[in-house]
């Protein structure tokens, strides 16, 4: 039953998934392709980059090194935007969106519990996000290997950076799931999720610039997204991993409880 | 197995605005076609949503097919066919794909031949994308969804909304066949003539409370029937009052007498046999009269 819901969701969205995976792979692949040329001018570019961007990339990151360059690619607004399309769109559609469209009545009139339905949709969120990230990471890795410019962290570092990107998007996705479990229209879940993402990114980027933001910076999942460290072969501190794992765990558990107990006026 | 198909006891679910249901107790006999009547906002859909665990009651109990709808929901819903009041199907699928998905959700093999029979009976277009179907054709797909998996209980919310008269008739025949095969139907409707023609039991709900639950024949018997007699001689009020003491005389015009009779028809016929009657017209009592009595 769960697999039926999961596969239906995947079938309904395979075109979006394909477009995101190919689009991201293309965009990041192009950036990776330009890296050797870019490296020659990296020192100039580094001087041009605002300090907060350098901090997000990694305190001592340099665009001349692939790990610094890839970190920049991963916090590029287009990358984050495309990754978040799935992280926000799917959770909003599968709970609040189905209530809005009225199709949830047919699914839940069958012998499936709300918990199983929720788990199937969470599986869809994670799977789609993992496919997108895997596609673009493997494209970029292949290009770097071909150029002989693989970041210092090697394959392990590469996988850990991908895992961090996945966890970051699950933070956004789980928050959308939480909103979606309460809302009766997809837009009521999407809009606050987008607003949260913008605010969280702002807090994370400017936490060091505007001192007033510093105390709330740890609340932003973007503050714990440190791809530079595994890419450079360094160990990311445990608190970053715990925050990135804790965020979605808490939000998903909470949204499951809300969805399980809510009255559905379909 | 003499337990009712649905037993509700003091079921309460009030929405924040005060609407909803305020203490419903009801038995729906097995193998019956049970009509659930009431105007908009009376609580019909709220009751149905409670039965399917879309809503949880604030108090009260329910047993459906021997199961608790809120603790044994999946097990119960496997045995229920449901047709919602407003049909919204996944638009990007064909009817067949949607029904195949519903079969997978139930862990069943897709009943291809049964679908062919049902789709034939309703003249349903199962191979076209749902988004290209008219409202009536979408309704047919939803009806197929309710009937396809041979449920023990059908819960139908305004089932014939949007269907043309021919398809309505075909659908009613399917429901009769379904009942004859041992199924139970619980249907809400606004179409009184349909409930009257189809159902054997009826419940009328008003402002979240049941105001009438009875076999439809009992309801009809209790209602006054209008009888028009044409006598061979001019009638007078005194003679008629004596001859038909249980009837209410409405009008006498020459030899034509109009009266209202309540209860069993036997005593009235015996009394009429003693009168010089040339012609008699009995208007059947209608469900609409009972309904209007509660809502007028």
Contacts between the chains, C-beta under 8 A, distances in Angstrom:
chain1	res1	chain2	res2	distance
A	1	B	104	7.8
A	1	B	105	5.6
A	1	B	106	7.7
A	1	B	107	6.3
A	4	B	101	6.5
A	4	B	104	3.8
A	4	B	105	5.0
A	5	B	105	7.1
A	8	B	101	5.5
A	12	B	90	7.5
A	12	B	92	6.7
A	101	B	88	5.5
A	102	B	84	7.4
A	102	B	86	6.1
A	102	B	87	7.8
A	102	B	88	2.8
A	103	B	88	5.5
A	103	B	89	6.7
A	103	B	90	5.4
A	105	B	54	7.2
A	105	B	82	7.7
A	105	B	84	4.7
A	105	B	88	7.3
A	106	B	82	8.0
A	106	B	84	7.5
A	106	B	89	6.9
A	106	B	98	8.0
A	106	B	102	7.0
A	106	B	142	7.9
A	106	B	145	6.6
A	107	B	105	6.8
A	108	B	52	7.5
A	108	B	53	7.7
A	108	B	54	6.7
A	109	B	52	5.7
A	109	B	77	6.1
A	109	B	80	7.2
A	109	B	82	4.0
A	109	B	84	7.7
A	110	B	77	6.0
A	110	B	78	7.6
A	110	B	102	6.4
A	110	B	105	4.3
A	110	B	106	5.7
A	111	B	74	4.2
A	111	B	75	6.9
A	111	B	77	5.0
A	111	B	78	3.8
A	111	B	105	7.3
A	111	B	106	5.9
A	111	B	107	7.8
A	112	B	74	6.3
A	112	B	105	5.9
A	113	B	73	6.8
A	113	B	74	5.4
A	261	B	56	7.7
A	263	B	54	7.2
A	263	B	55	4.7
A	263	B	56	6.5
A	264	B	49	7.4
A	264	B	54	4.3
A	264	B	55	6.9
A	265	B	49	7.2
A	265	B	54	7.5
A	265	B	55	7.3
A	266	B	49	7.2
A	266	B	54	5.9
A	266	B	84	6.8
